[in-house]
Amino acid sequence: MLTALGCAAAACALAAPAGAVTVTELGDFKDAPFPSADCPDPADATTNNCQVVAQLTGFQVQVGKHSVPFKIRKPGYVVAFALRLGDFKAGKGPSELSFFKTPYGDTPEVRLAVIRQVGKSSKKEYKLLKQTQPFKMEPYFQSTQSYALHTPFRVHKDDIIAITVPSWVPAFAHSLPSDNAWRTSHSGSECTASTPPSAAQEKIGSTKVYGCFYRGARVLYSVTFVPDAVVTNTATAR
């Protein structure tokens, strides 16, 4: 199991291996910043338009012009992740909090997961390679919080950094432009069910079909990635 500490984004880079100096925040873009989380509804805190991520593993497929933003393009280390979380104090917040805890559990929590597509690309089947422990999120509602991994994840080209939500977490925004899209570990009729069964992928080495694809929505997480250092001096060491 890995442990984590809350930290500022810049401080997270200190967990990187010696020699790695370039830090990239996957999923966080200047031309497509995080929108407000759904809870409460950013347009009107008195409405009941609050959606969360619940009992699944998923990853963002598109954010504006950025395609598969959590796909690793070169080997390196994942040293931290961040979530933008909604709040349940304003408007119908307290009743919404109770509404989500009843079916999904009293402890909103999330894992960071490393998955990789296997088999034919058309099958959308992914293998779980590694994951963190569950992190409890309720103390950080109404904030964007970073978490540094005590032991950085070694990742390789074509790995995908997903999040697993065993219970539920209010790190979600919908009613966005269609160039926002994400994929989840549900499939078939579960994609349109109002209360689909739990599909969180939590067994290391297991494979699962990620058959549900949704446009107009964004999971509000980012990942701090440090690629392997590039050798710039090829002179023979003495």
C-alpha positions in Angstrom: 0.0 0.0 0.0 1.1 3.5 -0.7 0.6 6.4 1.7 0.2 10.1 0.8 0.6 13.6 2.1 -1.3 16.7 1.1 1.1 19.1 -0.7 1.4 22.0 -3.0 1.8 21.1 -6.6 5.4 22.5 -6.7 6.3 20.5 -3.6 5.1 17.3 -5.2 8.0 17.4 -7.6 10.4 16.9 -4.7 9.3 13.3 -4.5 10.7 12.7 -8.0 13.9 10.6 -8.5 17.2 12.4 -8.8 17.9 13.9 -12.2 14.2 14.2 -13.3 13.6 17.9 -13.7 10.7 18.3 -16.1 7.3 18.2 -14.3 4.0 17.9 -16.3 0.5 18.2 -14.8 -1.5 15.7 -17.0 -5.1 16.7 -17.3 -4.6 20.4 -16.3 -4.4 22.8 -19.3 -4.1 26.5 -19.6 -6.5 26.5 -22.5 -9.0 24.2 -20.7 -8.9 24.9 -17.0 -11.0 22.9 -14.5 -14.6 23.9 -14.5 -16.5 24.2 -11.3 -17.6 20.9 -9.8 -21.3 20.0 -10.2 -22.0 20.1 -6.4 -23.6 22.4 -5.9 -24.8 23.4 -9.3 -22.5 26.3 -10.2 -25.3 28.1 -11.9 -27.8 27.9 -9.0 -26.9 26.3 -5.6 -30.6 25.7 -4.9 -31.2 23.3 -7.8 -30.9 19.6 -7.7 -28.4 19.3 -10.6 -25.6 17.6 -8.7 -23.7 14.7 -10.2 -20.8 12.7 -8.8 -18.5 9.8 -9.8 -19.5 6.6 -8.1 -18.4 2.9 -8.0 -16.3 2.8 -11.1 -12.8 3.2 -12.6 -12.5 5.8 -15.4 -10.3 8.2 -17.2 -10.7 11.3 -19.4 -10.5 10.6 -23.1 -10.7 14.2 -24.4 -10.4 17.7 -23.0 -10.8 20.3 -25.7 -8.0 19.7 -28.3 -6.2 17.4 -25.9 -6.7 13.7 -26.7 -6.3 10.9 -24.1 -4.5 13.4 -21.7 -3.7 10.7 -19.1 -1.9 8.4 -21.5 1.8 8.2 -20.8 3.9 9.1 -23.8 7.4 8.3 -22.4 8.6 6.4 -19.3 8.8 8.2 -16.0 7.2 8.6 -12.6 3.8 9.7 -11.3 4.5 11.5 -8.1 1.2 13.1 -7.2 -2.4 13.7 -8.2 -5.0 16.4 -7.5 -8.8 16.5 -7.4 -11.2 19.5 -7.6 -14.0 18.6 -5.2 -17.6 20.0 -4.9 -19.2 21.2 -1.7 -22.4 20.3 0.2 -22.9 23.3 2.5 -24.9 25.7 0.3 -28.5 25.3 -1.0 -29.5 21.7 -1.0 -26.0 20.5 -0.2 -26.8 18.7 3.1 -29.7 16.8 1.6 -27.6 16.0 -1.5 -24.8 14.7 0.8 -27.2 12.3 2.5 -28.6 11.3 -0.9 -25.2 10.1 -2.1 -24.2 8.4 1.1 -27.3 6.3 1.3 -26.6 4.1 -1.8 -22.8 4.6 -2.2 -21.4 4.7 1.3 -20.6 7.1 4.1 -16.9 7.5 3.1 -16.2 9.3 -0.2 -12.9 8.0 -1.4 -10.7 7.5 -4.4 -7.7 5.5 -5.6 -5.2 6.4 -8.4 -4.9 3.5 -10.8 -2.5 2.6 -13.7 -4.2 0.6 -16.4 -3.2 -0.5 -19.9 -5.3 -1.5 -22.9 -4.9 -5.2 -23.9 -6.1 -7.3 -26.8 -7.9 -5.8 -29.8 -8.4 -2.0 -29.5 -12.1 -2.4 -30.5 -12.8 -4.4 -27.3 -11.8 -1.5 -25.0 -10.4 -4.0 -22.4 -7.9 -2.7 -19.8 -5.6 -4.5 -17.3 -5.1 -3.0 -13.9 -1.3 -2.8 -13.3 -1.1 -0.9 -9.9 -3.1 1.3 -7.6 -2.8 3.4 -4.5 -4.7 2.9 -1.3 -8.1 4.6 -1.0 -7.9 8.3 0.0 -10.7 9.8 2.1 -12.0 12.9 0.3 -14.7 14.4 2.6 -12.3 16.5 4.6 -11.3 18.3 1.4 -14.7 19.1 -0.1 -14.9 22.6 -1.6 -11.2 22.6 -2.5 -8.6 21.6 -5.1 -6.2 19.4 -3.2 -3.0 17.7 -4.2 -1.7 14.4 -2.8 1.9 13.3 -3.0 2.6 9.6 -3.4 4.9 8.4 -0.7 6.5 6.1 -3.2 6.3 7.4 -6.9 4.6 5.1 -9.4 7.0 3.9 -12.2 5.0 4.2 -15.5 5.7 3.3 -19.1 4.7 4.4 -22.6 1.0 3.7 -23.2 0.0 3.3 -19.6 -3.1 5.3 -18.7 -3.6 7.0 -15.3 -7.2 6.5 -14.2 -9.1 7.0 -11.0 -11.0 4.3 -9.1 -13.9 5.4 -7.0 -15.0 2.5 -4.7 -17.8 4.6 -3.2 -18.3 8.1 -4.6 -16.6 11.4 -5.0 -17.9 14.9 -6.1 -15.1 15.5 -8.6 -17.2 15.8 -11.7 -18.7 18.4 -14.1 -21.3 17.8 -16.8 -23.2 19.9 -19.4 -19.9 20.8 -20.9 -19.0 21.1 -24.7 -18.9 17.9 -26.6 -15.1 18.1 -26.9 -15.0 16.8 -23.3 -15.3 13.0 -23.0 -14.5 10.2 -20.6 -14.7 6.4 -20.5 -15.7 4.1 -17.6 -15.5 0.5 -16.5 -19.2 -0.1 -17.0 -20.5 -1.7 -20.2 -23.7 -2.5 -22.1 -27.0 -1.5 -20.5 -25.1 -0.2 -17.5 -24.1 2.9 -19.5 -27.6 4.3 -19.4 -28.8 2.8 -16.1 -29.8 5.3 -13.4 -28.2 3.1 -10.7 -25.7 0.8 -12.4 -24.0 -1.9 -10.3 -20.5 -1.3 -8.9 -17.8 -1.7 -11.5 -14.7 -0.3 -9.7 -11.7 -2.3 -10.9 -9.6 -3.0 -7.8 -7.9 -6.4 -8.3 -4.4 -6.0 -9.5 -3.8 -8.0 -12.7 -7.5 -8.2 -13.6 -8.9 -7.1 -17.0 -12.2 -5.3 -17.5 -14.1 -3.9 -20.4 -14.5 -0.1 -20.3 -17.5 0.0 -22.5 -19.2 3.3 -21.5 -18.2 6.5 -23.3 -19.7 9.8 -22.4 -19.4 13.3 -24.0 -20.0 16.6 -22.4 -18.5 15.7 -19.1 -15.1 15.8 -17.3 -13.7 14.1 -14.3 -11.9 16.8 -12.3 -8.5 15.2 -11.6 -4.9 15.8 -12.7 -1.7 13.8 -12.3 1.8 15.1 -11.7 4.2 13.3 -14.0 8.0 13.5 -14.2 9.5 11.9 -17.3 12.9 10.2 -17.2 15.7 12.7 -17.5 17.1 13.1 -21.0 20.9 12.7 -21.4 22.3 15.9 -22.9 26.0 15.3 -22.3 27.2 12.2 -24.2 30.9 12.7 -23.2 32.5 9.6 -21.8 32.5 9.7 -18.0 35.9 9.7 -16.4 
